Amino acid sequence: MTGRAQTPSVVADDEIVRRFQETGDHECFAELFARYRKKVYFACHAFYSDGGAAEDATQETFLRAYEKIHLFDGGDFCGWLMRIARNIWV
């Protein structure tokens, strides 16, 4: 025993996405939402000065991600979300 506290293992985004794609388990998408909602919101807030518009864009980002997640084939999930958010803004 080393005396160091063990950190809990964190499941990688790719694994959570794969589980959701295979099973449709909404808990998986809820985990992704919990991980990235603030980051997406702050990115949207940079696009829109209005907090309400940023909230709407955040919601739309996750809705589109949910609808198109079958197209995600690995890589940077957060980056993929940010591209969706930017496309909503454009």
TIZA-633329 format. One record per atom (N, C-alpha, C, O): residue number from 1; atom name; x, y, z. Coordinates in pm, 1 decimal. Each point is the difference from the previous one (the first is absolute). Example, Ala and Ser with C-alpha at 12.3 -4.5 7.8 and 13.67 -1.06 7.14 Angstrom:
+-----+------+----------+----------+----------+
|   n | atom |       px |       py |       pz |
+-----+------+----------+----------+----------+
|   1 |    N |   1319.0 |   -569.0 |    780.0 |
|   1 |   CA |    -89.0 |    119.0 |      0.0 |
|   1 |    C |     90.0 |    120.0 |      0.0 |
|   1 |    O |    103.6 |     -1.9 |     66.5 |
|   2 |    N |   -138.6 |    106.9 |   -138.5 |
|   2 |   CA |     82.0 |    119.0 |      6.0 |
|   2 |    C |    -77.0 |    109.0 |     73.0 |
|   2 |    O |     50.9 |    110.8 |     16.9 |
+-----+------+----------+----------+----------+
***
This chain:
+-----+------+----------+----------+----------+
|   n | atom |       px |       py |       pz |
+-----+------+----------+----------+----------+
|   1 |    N |     85.6 |   -117.6 |      0.0 |
|   1 |   CA |    -85.6 |    117.6 |      0.0 |
|   1 |    C |     89.5 |    123.0 |      0.0 |
|   1 |    O |     94.4 |      7.4 |     78.7 |
|   2 |    N |   -121.8 |     87.3 |   -163.9 |
|   2 |   CA |     85.8 |    116.8 |    -15.8 |
|   2 |    C |    -37.8 |    115.0 |     91.8 |
|   2 |    O |     80.1 |     91.3 |     20.1 |
|   3 |    N |   -198.4 |    -93.6 |     35.0 |
|   3 |   CA |    -40.8 |    109.3 |     86.7 |
|   3 |    C |    -67.8 |    113.9 |    -74.5 |
|   3 |    O |    -54.0 |     91.5 |     62.2 |
|   4 |    N |     56.3 |    -96.3 |   -193.3 |
|   4 |   CA |    -67.2 |    104.7 |    -78.1 |
|   4 |    C |   -145.9 |    -36.1 |    -20.3 |
|   4 |    O |    -35.9 |   -116.9 |    -14.6 |
|   5 |    N |    -46.0 |    218.4 |     13.9 |
|   5 |   CA |   -142.0 |    -22.3 |    -27.3 |
|   5 |    C |    -17.2 |    -36.0 |   -146.9 |
|   5 |    O |     61.0 |     61.4 |    -87.5 |
|   6 |    N |   -142.8 |   -159.2 |     62.0 |
|   6 |   CA |    -26.1 |    -37.7 |   -137.6 |
|   6 |    C |   -110.1 |     88.7 |    -56.1 |
|   6 |    O |   -100.4 |     27.3 |     65.9 |
|   7 |    N |    121.6 |     16.7 |   -188.5 |
|   7 |   CA |   -101.9 |     80.8 |    -64.6 |
|   7 |    C |    -97.5 |    -91.5 |    -71.4 |
|   7 |    O |     40.3 |   -101.9 |    -56.2 |
|   8 |    N |   -167.2 |    136.6 |     57.8 |
|   8 |   CA |    -97.4 |    -84.3 |    -69.1 |
|   8 |    C |     24.8 |      4.5 |   -150.3 |
|   8 |    O |     39.7 |    102.5 |    -55.4 |
|   9 |    N |    -64.0 |   -216.1 |     -9.0 |
|   9 |   CA |     21.1 |     -2.5 |   -144.8 |
|   9 |    C |   -112.9 |     76.2 |    -67.4 |
|   9 |    O |   -116.4 |     -9.3 |     39.1 |
|  10 |    N |    153.6 |     83.8 |   -139.8 |
|  10 |   CA |    -96.0 |     77.6 |    -76.2 |
|  10 |    C |    -13.4 |    -66.3 |   -136.2 |
|  10 |    O |     99.6 |    -26.8 |    -67.1 |
|  11 |    N |   -221.4 |      1.1 |     27.5 |
|  11 |   CA |    -25.0 |    -63.4 |   -128.7 |
|  11 |    C |     20.7 |    104.1 |   -109.1 |
|  11 |    O |    -50.6 |    111.8 |      8.7 |
|  12 |    N |    125.1 |   -149.7 |   -110.7 |
|  12 |   CA |     31.1 |     90.1 |   -110.6 |
|  12 |    C |   -126.4 |     31.2 |    -79.8 |
|  12 |    O |    -92.7 |    -80.6 |     -7.2 |
|  13 |    N |     91.7 |    199.1 |    -52.1 |
|  13 |   CA |   -113.2 |     42.8 |    -81.3 |
|  13 |    C |    -33.0 |   -100.7 |   -109.3 |
|  13 |    O |   -116.4 |    -33.4 |    -22.2 |
|  14 |    N |    220.8 |    -15.0 |    -46.1 |
|  14 |   CA |    -23.0 |    -95.5 |   -109.9 |
|  14 |    C |    -75.8 |   -123.3 |     47.8 |
|  14 |    O |    -86.9 |    -51.2 |    -70.6 |
|  15 |    N |    119.7 |      3.7 |    190.0 |
|  15 |   CA |    -67.4 |   -117.0 |     55.2 |
|  15 |    C |   -146.2 |     31.4 |     30.9 |
|  15 |    O |    -88.0 |    -81.6 |    -27.6 |
|  16 |    N |     62.2 |    196.7 |     83.5 |
|  16 |   CA |   -138.0 |     38.6 |     31.7 |
|  16 |    C |    -79.7 |     16.4 |   -128.6 |
|  16 |    O |   -113.8 |    -46.0 |     -8.9 |
|  17 |    N |    172.7 |    111.1 |    -90.3 |
|  17 |   CA |    -68.9 |     18.3 |   -128.9 |
|  17 |    C |    -29.1 |   -136.2 |    -62.3 |
|  17 |    O |   -110.8 |    -24.6 |    -47.5 |
|  18 |    N |    209.6 |    -62.8 |     47.9 |
|  18 |   CA |    -19.4 |   -133.3 |    -59.1 |
|  18 |    C |   -113.3 |    -74.2 |     69.5 |
|  18 |    O |    -82.7 |    -62.7 |    -66.3 |
|  19 |    N |     77.9 |     69.0 |    198.9 |
|  19 |   CA |   -108.8 |    -65.1 |     74.8 |
|  19 |    C |   -135.2 |     57.8 |    -40.5 |
|  19 |    O |    -96.9 |    -73.3 |    -19.9 |
|  20 |    N |     92.1 |    205.3 |      8.0 |
|  20 |   CA |   -127.0 |     63.5 |    -38.2 |
|  20 |    C |    -39.7 |    -40.3 |   -141.4 |
|  20 |    O |   -116.7 |    -29.5 |    -25.8 |
|  21 |    N |    213.1 |     28.3 |    -65.8 |
|  21 |   CA |    -29.4 |    -39.2 |   -137.6 |
|  21 |    C |    -51.5 |   -143.5 |     -7.0 |
|  21 |    O |    -90.6 |    -29.8 |    -77.8 |
|  22 |    N |    147.5 |    -58.4 |    158.1 |
|  22 |   CA |    -36.7 |   -141.3 |     -4.4 |
|  22 |    C |   -128.0 |    -31.3 |     75.6 |
|  22 |    O |    -77.7 |    -85.3 |    -42.9 |
|  23 |    N |     54.6 |    153.0 |    154.7 |
|  23 |   CA |   -111.7 |    -37.6 |     86.5 |
|  23 |    C |   -112.3 |    103.4 |      6.2 |
|  23 |    O |   -113.2 |    -33.0 |     35.4 |
|  24 |    N |    144.7 |    158.4 |    -69.9 |
|  24 |   CA |   -100.5 |    104.7 |     14.1 |
|  24 |    C |    -24.4 |     38.1 |    144.8 |
|  24 |    O |    -99.5 |     65.6 |     30.8 |
|  25 |    N |    189.3 |   -105.9 |     58.7 |
|  25 |   CA |    -14.1 |     28.8 |    142.7 |
|  25 |    C |     12.3 |    149.9 |     24.0 |
|  25 |    O |    106.8 |     58.1 |    -19.0 |
|  26 |    N |   -215.5 |      3.2 |     60.3 |
|  26 |   CA |     -3.8 |    144.9 |     19.1 |
|  26 |    C |     90.5 |     48.1 |    112.8 |
|  26 |    O |     38.2 |    117.0 |      3.8 |
|  27 |    N |     -4.1 |   -207.0 |     87.7 |
|  27 |   CA |     94.0 |     35.4 |    107.5 |
|  27 |    C |    135.5 |     39.0 |    -58.7 |
|  27 |    O |     68.7 |     86.9 |     53.7 |
|  28 |    N |    -30.9 |   -150.8 |   -163.0 |
|  28 |   CA |    127.9 |     31.2 |    -64.9 |
|  28 |    C |     -1.5 |    142.9 |    -52.8 |
|  28 |    O |     95.2 |     75.4 |     20.6 |
|  29 |    N |   -202.7 |    -38.7 |    -88.3 |
|  29 |   CA |     -6.2 |    135.8 |    -53.4 |
|  29 |    C |     -9.7 |    100.2 |    114.4 |
|  29 |    O |     57.2 |    108.7 |     -8.2 |
|  30 |    N |   -127.7 |   -143.3 |    113.1 |
|  30 |   CA |     -9.0 |     88.4 |    116.8 |
|  30 |    C |    138.5 |     26.2 |     58.7 |
|  30 |    O |     28.5 |    111.1 |     44.8 |
|  31 |    N |     57.4 |   -212.6 |    -44.9 |
|  31 |   CA |    137.1 |     17.3 |     49.2 |
|  31 |    C |     77.1 |     97.6 |    -88.2 |
|  31 |    O |     71.1 |     86.9 |     50.4 |
|  32 |    N |    -84.9 |   -101.3 |   -181.3 |
|  32 |   CA |     67.6 |     92.0 |    -92.3 |
|  32 |    C |    -51.3 |    142.2 |     18.2 |
|  32 |    O |     77.5 |     95.5 |     -2.0 |
|  33 |    N |   -207.8 |    -82.3 |     19.8 |
|  33 |   CA |    -59.6 |    131.3 |     24.0 |
|  33 |    C |     57.2 |     61.1 |    128.1 |
|  33 |    O |     36.6 |    117.5 |      2.0 |
|  34 |    N |    -29.2 |   -196.5 |    103.5 |
|  34 |   CA |     52.3 |     49.5 |    128.1 |
|  34 |    C |    145.3 |     44.1 |    -13.2 |
|  34 |    O |     41.1 |     98.7 |     60.9 |
|  35 |    N |     36.5 |   -172.1 |   -140.6 |
|  35 |   CA |    140.9 |     34.0 |    -17.6 |
|  35 |    C |     20.0 |    130.2 |    -77.3 |
|  35 |    O |     92.9 |     75.3 |     29.0 |
|  36 |    N |   -178.2 |    -48.4 |   -126.1 |
|  36 |   CA |     29.9 |    106.9 |    -94.9 |
|  36 |    C |   -100.5 |    114.5 |     -5.2 |
|  36 |    O |     20.3 |     93.7 |    -77.3 |
|  37 |    N |   -125.8 |    -96.8 |    154.7 |
|  37 |   CA |   -100.9 |    105.5 |    -11.3 |
|  37 |    C |     56.5 |    137.7 |     31.5 |
|  37 |    O |    -30.9 |     96.3 |    -70.2 |
|  38 |    N |    112.1 |    -84.8 |    173.0 |
|  38 |   CA |     55.1 |    131.3 |     35.0 |
|  38 |    C |     95.8 |     49.6 |   -106.8 |
|  38 |    O |     -2.7 |    117.6 |    -36.2 |
|  39 |    N |     85.9 |   -205.1 |    -13.8 |
|  39 |   CA |     95.9 |     39.1 |   -102.6 |
|  39 |    C |    -71.8 |     46.9 |   -126.4 |
|  39 |    O |     37.5 |    100.8 |    -60.1 |
|  40 |    N |   -141.4 |   -175.0 |     20.4 |
|  40 |   CA |    -77.6 |     39.2 |   -118.2 |
|  40 |    C |    -72.7 |    131.2 |     26.3 |
|  40 |    O |     -3.8 |     87.6 |    -86.5 |
|  41 |    N |    -53.8 |    -73.7 |    205.4 |
|  41 |   CA |    -70.2 |    124.8 |     32.6 |
|  41 |    C |     94.5 |    119.6 |     -8.7 |
|  41 |    O |    -34.9 |    101.8 |    -59.7 |
|  42 |    N |    153.2 |   -112.7 |    118.0 |
|  42 |   CA |     92.8 |    113.8 |     -2.0 |
|  42 |    C |     47.6 |     30.7 |   -141.5 |
|  42 |    O |     22.6 |    116.2 |    -33.9 |
|  43 |    N |     -7.4 |   -218.8 |    -48.6 |
|  43 |   CA |     34.2 |     24.2 |   -140.1 |
|  43 |    C |   -114.4 |     71.7 |    -69.9 |
|  43 |    O |     23.0 |     94.6 |    -75.4 |
|  44 |    N |   -144.9 |   -138.3 |     99.5 |
|  44 |   CA |   -116.8 |     64.8 |    -61.0 |
|  44 |    C |    -15.3 |    142.6 |     51.3 |
|  44 |    O |    -39.5 |     89.4 |    -74.8 |
|  45 |    N |     70.8 |    -68.4 |    201.9 |
|  45 |   CA |    -10.4 |    134.6 |     55.9 |
|  45 |    C |    100.9 |     94.1 |    -66.0 |
|  45 |    O |    -23.5 |    120.5 |     -8.7 |
|  46 |    N |    134.8 |   -175.4 |    -37.1 |
|  46 |   CA |     97.1 |     82.0 |    -73.4 |
|  46 |    C |    -56.1 |     41.0 |   -136.2 |
|  46 |    O |     31.3 |    107.6 |    -51.0 |
|  47 |    N |   -114.0 |   -193.8 |     -7.1 |
|  47 |   CA |    -61.8 |     31.9 |   -128.7 |
|  47 |    C |   -113.9 |    100.2 |     16.5 |
|  47 |    O |    -16.0 |     91.7 |    -80.7 |
|  48 |    N |    -62.0 |   -110.5 |    185.2 |
|  48 |   CA |   -118.0 |     83.7 |     27.2 |
|  48 |    C |     22.9 |     75.7 |    130.0 |
|  48 |    O |     38.6 |    -59.5 |    100.6 |
|  49 |    N |    -61.5 |    186.3 |   -101.9 |
|  49 |   CA |     17.5 |     76.5 |    124.0 |
|  49 |    C |   -116.4 |    -22.8 |     96.8 |
|  49 |    O |     13.3 |     25.6 |    119.7 |
|  50 |    N |   -124.2 |    -72.1 |   -169.2 |
|  50 |   CA |   -119.5 |    -24.5 |     80.1 |
|  50 |    C |      5.5 |   -140.4 |     59.8 |
|  50 |    O |     15.2 |    -98.0 |    -72.8 |
|  51 |    N |    -27.4 |     88.1 |    204.8 |
|  51 |   CA |      4.2 |   -128.6 |     67.1 |
|  51 |    C |   -111.8 |    -93.1 |    -42.9 |
|  51 |    O |     20.2 |   -121.1 |     -9.9 |
|  52 |    N |   -137.7 |    176.4 |    -15.5 |
|  52 |   CA |   -112.3 |    -82.6 |    -45.5 |
|  52 |    C |     27.1 |    -62.2 |   -135.4 |
|  52 |    O |    -31.6 |   -116.8 |    -22.6 |
|  53 |    N |     90.0 |    194.4 |    -67.8 |
|  53 |   CA |     35.2 |    -52.2 |   -132.0 |
|  53 |    C |    107.8 |   -106.7 |     11.9 |
|  53 |    O |     -1.0 |    -98.7 |    -73.7 |
|  54 |    N |     94.2 |    118.6 |    166.7 |
|  54 |   CA |    104.9 |    -99.8 |     21.8 |
|  54 |    C |    -59.4 |   -129.9 |     53.8 |
|  54 |    O |     42.6 |   -108.5 |    -39.5 |
|  55 |    N |   -140.7 |    118.7 |    129.3 |
|  55 |   CA |    -67.1 |   -119.4 |     52.2 |
|  55 |    C |    -73.6 |    -73.2 |   -111.6 |
|  55 |    O |      5.5 |   -122.7 |     -8.4 |
|  56 |    N |    -74.6 |    198.2 |    -77.6 |
|  56 |   CA |    -70.9 |    -60.7 |   -112.6 |
|  56 |    C |     97.8 |    -70.5 |    -94.3 |
|  56 |    O |    -27.2 |   -110.8 |    -46.1 |
|  57 |    N |    139.9 |    174.5 |     17.7 |
|  57 |   CA |     99.9 |    -58.7 |    -89.0 |
|  57 |    C |     62.8 |   -124.3 |     63.1 |
|  57 |    O |     30.7 |    -96.4 |    -70.1 |
|  58 |    N |    -11.8 |     98.5 |    200.7 |
|  58 |   CA |     52.7 |   -117.0 |     70.4 |
|  58 |    C |    -97.2 |   -116.3 |    -11.6 |
|  58 |    O |     39.7 |   -112.9 |    -28.7 |
|  59 |    N |   -166.7 |    141.5 |     51.3 |
|  59 |   CA |   -102.5 |   -103.3 |    -12.1 |
|  59 |    C |     -3.8 |    -55.3 |   -142.2 |
|  59 |    O |     -7.5 |   -121.4 |    -18.8 |
|  60 |    N |     12.4 |    207.9 |    -79.9 |
|  60 |   CA |     -2.1 |    -42.7 |   -139.6 |
|  60 |    C |    124.4 |    -82.2 |    -34.2 |
|  60 |    O |     -8.1 |    -96.3 |    -76.2 |
|  61 |    N |    122.0 |    133.8 |    132.1 |
|  61 |   CA |    123.8 |    -75.5 |    -22.3 |
|  61 |    C |    -16.0 |   -144.2 |     46.4 |
|  61 |    O |     33.2 |    -93.2 |    -73.3 |
|  62 |    N |    -83.7 |     74.9 |    194.2 |
|  62 |   CA |    -14.5 |   -135.2 |     52.3 |
|  62 |    C |   -111.8 |    -76.6 |    -70.2 |
|  62 |    O |      9.2 |   -121.8 |    -15.3 |
|  63 |    N |   -112.8 |    190.1 |    -26.7 |
|  63 |   CA |   -105.4 |    -65.9 |    -76.6 |
|  63 |    C |     55.3 |    -53.9 |   -131.7 |
|  63 |    O |    -26.4 |   -114.5 |    -36.6 |
|  64 |    N |    102.1 |    196.2 |    -33.4 |
|  64 |   CA |     60.2 |    -44.9 |   -126.3 |
|  64 |    C |    100.9 |   -111.8 |     22.9 |
|  64 |    O |      7.2 |    -94.5 |    -78.6 |
|  65 |    N |     70.6 |    104.8 |    186.0 |
|  65 |   CA |     95.6 |   -106.1 |     31.2 |
|  65 |    C |    -73.8 |   -131.0 |     26.7 |
|  65 |    O |     42.2 |   -106.2 |    -45.9 |
|  66 |    N |   -150.6 |    114.0 |    119.2 |
|  66 |   CA |    -80.1 |   -118.8 |     30.2 |
|  66 |    C |    -53.2 |    -62.6 |   -129.3 |
|  66 |    O |      4.1 |   -121.8 |    -17.6 |
|  67 |    N |    -53.2 |    205.7 |    -70.9 |
|  67 |   CA |    -57.8 |    -48.7 |   -125.1 |
|  67 |    C |    104.6 |    -56.4 |    -95.9 |
|  67 |    O |    -30.5 |    -89.1 |    -79.3 |
|  68 |    N |    153.2 |    139.9 |     86.1 |
|  68 |   CA |    103.7 |    -37.3 |    -96.4 |
|  68 |    C |    113.6 |    -82.0 |     60.6 |
|  68 |    O |    101.1 |    -23.4 |    -66.2 |
|  69 |    N |   -116.2 |    -20.0 |    190.3 |
|  69 |   CA |    110.9 |    -67.7 |     66.2 |
|  69 |    C |     40.9 |   -128.2 |    -72.2 |
|  69 |    O |    113.5 |    -45.6 |     13.9 |
|  70 |    N |   -203.7 |    -11.3 |    -89.3 |
|  70 |   CA |     36.0 |   -120.3 |    -76.7 |
|  70 |    C |    106.6 |     30.2 |   -105.1 |
|  70 |    O |     65.8 |    -91.8 |    -49.0 |
|  71 |    N |    -48.0 |    219.5 |     13.7 |
|  71 |   CA |    101.0 |     39.7 |    -97.5 |
|  71 |    C |    137.5 |     22.6 |     62.7 |
|  71 |    O |    100.4 |      5.1 |    -70.9 |
|  72 |    N |    -95.6 |      8.3 |    202.8 |
|  72 |   CA |    127.2 |     22.4 |     68.5 |
|  72 |    C |     79.0 |   -129.6 |     -1.6 |
|  72 |    O |    -48.4 |   -103.6 |     45.5 |
|  73 |    N |    171.3 |    109.9 |    -98.7 |
|  73 |   CA |     78.6 |   -122.4 |    -13.3 |
|  73 |    C |    130.9 |      4.8 |     77.9 |
|  73 |    O |    100.1 |    -58.6 |    -40.9 |
|  74 |    N |   -102.2 |    128.0 |    151.7 |
|  74 |   CA |    117.0 |      5.7 |     85.8 |
|  74 |    C |     73.2 |    132.2 |    -12.7 |
|  74 |    O |    -30.5 |     82.2 |    -86.5 |
|  75 |    N |    125.7 |    -64.0 |    172.7 |
|  75 |   CA |     75.8 |    124.6 |      0.1 |
|  75 |    C |    -40.6 |     89.2 |    115.6 |
|  75 |    O |    -38.5 |    -47.4 |    106.9 |
|  76 |    N |     47.7 |    175.5 |   -130.0 |
|  76 |   CA |    -24.9 |     99.9 |    103.9 |
|  76 |    C |   -149.2 |     33.2 |      6.2 |
|  76 |    O |    -50.1 |     80.3 |    -78.8 |
|  77 |    N |    -19.6 |   -142.5 |    172.6 |
|  77 |   CA |   -144.8 |     21.4 |     11.5 |
|  77 |    C |    -31.8 |    145.3 |     32.6 |
|  77 |    O |    -93.2 |     57.7 |    -55.9 |
|  78 |    N |    170.3 |      0.7 |    145.9 |
|  78 |   CA |    -23.4 |    140.3 |     35.1 |
|  78 |    C |     18.8 |     90.2 |   -122.1 |
|  78 |    O |    -78.5 |     92.3 |    -22.2 |
|  79 |    N |    181.3 |   -119.1 |    -55.7 |
|  79 |   CA |     21.8 |     76.5 |   -122.8 |
|  79 |    C |   -116.3 |    -13.3 |    -96.3 |
|  79 |    O |    -38.6 |     96.5 |    -66.0 |
|  80 |    N |    -17.1 |   -216.9 |     58.2 |
|  80 |   CA |   -116.5 |    -24.4 |    -85.0 |
|  80 |    C |   -118.0 |     83.9 |     47.2 |
|  80 |    O |    -70.2 |     60.6 |    -81.1 |
|  81 |    N |     48.2 |    -57.0 |    212.7 |
|  81 |   CA |   -106.7 |     84.2 |     55.5 |
|  81 |    C |     22.9 |    147.5 |    -32.7 |
|  81 |    O |    -94.1 |     71.8 |    -33.7 |
|  82 |    N |    217.7 |    -27.4 |     43.7 |
|  82 |   CA |     30.6 |    140.1 |    -26.9 |
|  82 |    C |    -24.5 |     35.4 |   -147.1 |
|  82 |    O |    -43.3 |    111.1 |    -30.6 |
|  83 |    N |     70.5 |   -203.8 |    -59.0 |
|  83 |   CA |    -30.0 |     24.2 |   -141.9 |
|  83 |    C |   -149.9 |     12.5 |    -21.1 |
|  83 |    O |    -45.4 |     84.8 |    -76.7 |
|  84 |    N |    -31.4 |   -169.1 |    144.6 |
|  84 |   CA |   -145.2 |     10.0 |     -9.7 |
|  84 |    C |    -47.0 |    135.5 |     50.9 |
|  84 |    O |    -82.2 |     65.8 |    -63.8 |
|  85 |    N |    134.6 |    -24.3 |    179.1 |
|  85 |   CA |    -37.7 |    130.3 |     56.6 |
|  85 |    C |     34.9 |    113.3 |    -95.5 |
|  85 |    O |    -79.8 |     91.9 |    -18.9 |
|  86 |    N |    196.2 |    -97.5 |    -40.3 |
|  86 |   CA |     39.6 |    103.8 |    -93.8 |
|  86 |    C |    -90.9 |      0.6 |   -122.6 |
|  86 |    O |    -36.0 |    106.8 |    -49.5 |
|  87 |    N |     -0.8 |   -223.0 |      0.7 |
|  87 |   CA |    -88.6 |     -7.3 |   -115.4 |
|  87 |    C |   -138.1 |     56.6 |     29.9 |
|  87 |    O |    -66.0 |     52.8 |    -89.5 |
|  88 |    N |     22.6 |    -63.1 |    212.1 |
|  88 |   CA |   -128.2 |     60.0 |     39.1 |
|  88 |    C |     11.3 |    151.7 |     -4.8 |
|  88 |    O |    -92.4 |     69.3 |    -42.5 |
|  89 |    N |    206.7 |    -19.2 |     86.7 |
|  89 |   CA |     22.1 |    143.8 |      4.7 |
|  89 |    C |     11.1 |     59.7 |   -140.2 |
|  89 |    O |    -49.1 |    110.2 |    -24.5 |
|  90 |    N |    112.5 |   -181.5 |    -66.5 |
|  90 |   CA |     23.3 |     52.9 |   -134.9 |
|  90 |    C |   -125.2 |     10.7 |    -76.0 |
|  90 |    O |      1.3 |     42.6 |   -115.5 |
+-----+------+----------+----------+----------+
***
